[in-house]
Amino acid sequence: MADEQGTQPTTVYSFRKIFAYTQVALSVLFIAGYFFILSLFLLGYINTPPTWRDALTALLGVVTAGVMQIIGYWFSRQRENS
């Protein structure tokens, strides 16, 4: 909502800023966690039973798709002109 001069109240601006920081924090946390777990698997620090191979492959594919959606969001979103 805008006042007579066309500016937004500070509460709306503050809410948008907090929302943006939350989006960035969650994106960074998810992607950092993904690469951390992936590196632990590749370096051999996490040993899993061979019977779990198919389930872990499917889980890795799902999580990788999530990473691609996050990256796609940040690179395709419209930014406001300031």
Order of alpha helices (4+ residues) and beta strands (2+ residues): alpha-alpha
